[in-house]
């Protein structure tokens, strides 16, 4: 880093210091940009306490809440309205201009100033600090942390900085079972990061009932494994499938309700993204210009038709499908090689060895391809030339999710819905490239699917957690070492300044990888839960660990990111909805075709009981298919001795398709009922919004003087009072006058 670049980095970081001079000119600039960005300013303190749903449930049940904790210096909640410079004196705290804007708001305002400042020709897009960063003029631009995160000894809790509070009450491993201090997170990192941790905590809390049900189903099925096969199949698949299908729908509906309350409390419910500036990379690479219809400025332009062609050209899912075919061929070839070894143990375990080694190989290749696909998605999204950063991020997220969806779920989908479906029958087996297609074991494909899920899902989580724990420490050590070498070369021996200390930390990588990991996990526990009822339990343990790992990274190892306002978790919620719908359809097909639920119902309905059910599912091999004169071989299927399908096969096929339609209609109808019964905005939040609107109208009214306060205090909105009659009111007035 050159001396010029180092000085520029210092200037960018210094501008966010708390003791930055705040004179009248600076105050006017901040007020101007605060009004431009529609920042919200406080009108009055909200005295009502904030509870989350689990606190209320435990309080009603009179159960001690071990997760609760008293976090010092809680940020106050305010009734707010959009900031107006002309009405500055009517806002709460306007008498102290030094502290009127919060630190995160000052970061946003300063970043907006730096992003709008031209440094060259505006017609060429030479505007803003982002363009300078992309061109390598600046090495970094970041707001400063509020001192060290370590908590000194013998310091009272109310004297700790916000960063120290977050470390002591959130990022420490000893706080793994405590509630997250979301208001403190929002006050320090901004709404975007706070909303991610709110969603992660909400998702983890909802995993608890799913983990309990899955564990009970697993233990009950394990207990009945040697006593009642029909009951075991019922417990292992039907109950958990129905529960998780309804769980995924209800989870998303209740999250919308929780999100609306949080975004209103954090003054983001009415936030609208202003006209976005073009991305610096788009500005530099766009082949032509056009006039912006909103701002009237001349801006770079890229034709939509060319962008669409590039998007369609960039579809690379076929590469993943080719990999899937190679894994299928690998398993088949290994099975054949082991079987030809003529060792009794290996012959008996040939399928299992091929399956296990195939799962492990699958995991290793998946993790390798995962990084390749992210790089590929990055290259393709850049090539598509999206104008704004939000559109660029949405397309990048969508592209990576499609690649990773096929990458991680292709093998489980193959085992669930295709393996063993097109095998044929004795004497007429099907083949692929001259190799016989795979068949399921005697116990069906669900056992192999459970093994595949455990290897991929649990193995991926373990590897990711190890990487998240070790990788930041190694990167931080290497970053600090480079900085120390530069200081030695420059002969600097003075203690590092705050911005130099923060420069040794890692650049914040955003929330993309965190959301992606959780969304893929959500798919595993909803789409394939029938094969592994313990999947929600493994996800619960992983997420408890994930919260602390992510918290420690943001508090201790990352540079402080610029605070961002958001209304929701963005495109990730749409992806979760798609996964939820796919999970309902997947579980319906799984229950209809991979379990014996529908055949048992059909047999019981036509025969009155399940006596002889297993025998009815077995067919005799065609004559001469086994090399013997009598057909002694039996296999699963509804075929006659010539290999033709029996009428029962078509009856069951029609019933299975009817069951799928009925199942998905019932689940989606239940979701619709939940949506109608559970409003997206809680009643108390609606009341608060109306009261806030009334207060804003009164505060910003043009005919009110600055010295006259017409905003009422806190009202007891739930109290009821009897209205006095007209006679009583008149008598009371006369008595008051006479006295």
C-alpha positions, 0 to 999 in steps of 0.5 A: 500500500503506497503512502498516498493510498494509506493517507486516503484510507485514513481520511475515509476512516477518520470521517466517522470518528465520534469526536469529528467536529460538528460545526454549523456547516457540518450540521447543515450538510448532515441535515440536508442528506438526512432529509434526502435519504428520508431518515426518521427522527424521534418524536417520543419515547415508547414506554411499552416493553418488547417481548418475543413470542417465546418469552410470552409463552413461558411467562403465561405458563409460569416457567422460568426463562433461562434464556432471558438476560438483562443487557445493559444500556438498551437502546430506547424505542421511539415514535418517529417520522421522516426528518425535516430540517425546517422542523428540527426543533420539534424532534426529540433531542434536537437541543444537542446537535452533537448526538441528535443523529445516531452513529449508524445514521452518521455512517449512512450520511457520510457514506452517501456524501462520499458516494455522490462526490465526483472526482473527475468527469461526471459524464464518464461516471467518475463519481463516488468512493465505490468507483475509487475502491474498484479502481484501486485508488483507495485500499479500504473504506469503513467506519471505525469500531467503538474501541476494543471488544475485550471487556476490562475488569472491574468496569460496571456494565453500564460503562461498557461500549456497545461493542463490548456489550455485544461481545459480553452478552452475545458473541461469547460462547458462554451466551449460547443459550441466551436471547440475542440482543437484537436492538443492540445489534441494530444499534451497532451494525444497522438493520440489515445485519440485525434482521439476518440474526433475527431471522436466524434466531427465529428459524432456530427457535422454530426448529425446536418443535420440529426436532422434538417431533422428529426425535420422538418419531425416530425413537418410536420407530426404532422401538417398534422395528422388531415388533410391527413393520406397518407401525414402523413405516407409519411412524418413520414417514407419514407423521413426520412428512405431514408435520414438516409440510405444515411446519414449513408453511406456518414458519414462513407465515409467522416470520412475516408477522415477526418481520413486520414488527421488527422493521416497524420498531427499527423504522424500516417499514416505510423505507423506500429505496431511492433511485439507485446509482449505477454500479461503478463497474457498470459505469466503466464498462457500459457501451453506450449512454442514455438520459435517466428519466428520473434524474435527467442525468446522462448515464451509462446504458446496456440494452436489455435484449443483449442482457437477456441473451447473456442470461440465457446463454449463462445457463450451466445446469447441464454441467451439474447433471453430467456430474450426477450421471457420473456419480450414478455410473460410479456406484454401479461400476463399483458394485460390479467390481466388488461383486466380481471379487468373489469374496463373500463379505464384499459380495454381500456388502457390495451395494452398501460399500458403493453407496457409502463411498459414493456418498463421501465422494459426492460430498467432496465433489459437491464442496469443490463444485460449490466454490466453482459454481459461486465463481461461475455465477460471479462471472456470469452476473458480471457479464450480464451487465446489471445497472444497479447493485440491488439487481446485481445482487438479486441475480447473483443470489438467484444464480448461485442458489440454482447451481447449488440447489442442483449441486446439493439436491441432485443425488438425494432427488435421484435416490428418492424419485428415480433409483429403482423405478426403471430397473425392469424385471428378472429376464428383462433388466434395463441398462444405461451405457451397457450397465444395469441400472441401480435398484434399491435394497430390500428395505427400500431406498429410504435407508440409502437416502437417510445415509446420503442426507447424513453424509451431505448435510451433517458433513457439510455443516461440520466442514463449514463450521470448522472453516468459519472457526479457523479461516477468519483466524488464519486470514486475520493473522496473515492480514496483521502480519502484512501490516506489521511488515509494512510498518517495519519497512516504513520504520514506524514504531508508534502505537497504531491509530484506531483506523490502523487497528481496524485495518488489520481486521478482515473486510466484512464479506456480507451475509450472502454465504450465511443466508445460503448455508441456512437456505440449503439446510432448510431445503434438506430438513423439509424436502427429504425429512421422511428419510431422516427424522433427526435432520431438524435436530442436527440443524438445531445443534448446528444453528446454535453453533452458527449464531455464535460463530457469526456473532464472533466474526462480526464483533471481533474479526470483521471491520465494521460494515456501513449500516444499511436499511432493509424492509425484509430479508429480500430475495431469500424469502422468495427462495424459502417460499419456493423451497416450501412449495417444493417440499410439499410436492416432494413429500406428497410424491414421497408419501405416495410412491416411496412409502407403502402408505397408499398400497396398504390403504388400498389393500386394506380397503379391498381385502378388509385387513392387512393379512397377506399384504406383503405377499400381494406386493411380490410377483413371480419371475417369468419362466426361464429368467432364472435358468431353472424350469420352475419360477422360484424367484420373486421380486417386488412389483405388480406384474404377471408371470410374463412381466406385464403390469397387473390391473392393481398397478394401474389402480394404485397409480391412479390412487397415488396421483389422486393422493398427491393432488389431495395432499398438496391441496390440503397443505396449501389450503391449511397455509392459506387458512393460517395466512388468514388467521395470522395477520402479517402485521400484529394488532399492537403494531397496527395501533402503533403505526396509526399513533405514529402517523398521528404524532407525525402529522401533529409534529410536522403541521405548518400551523403549529409553533415550535414552542407549542407541544401538541403531541400527547403523552403515552396513552393507556389504549386498553383502558375503558371509561364510562362517559358521563351523562350531559346532566352530570357534566353540567353539574360538575361544571357549575360546581367547579365555577362556584368553587 
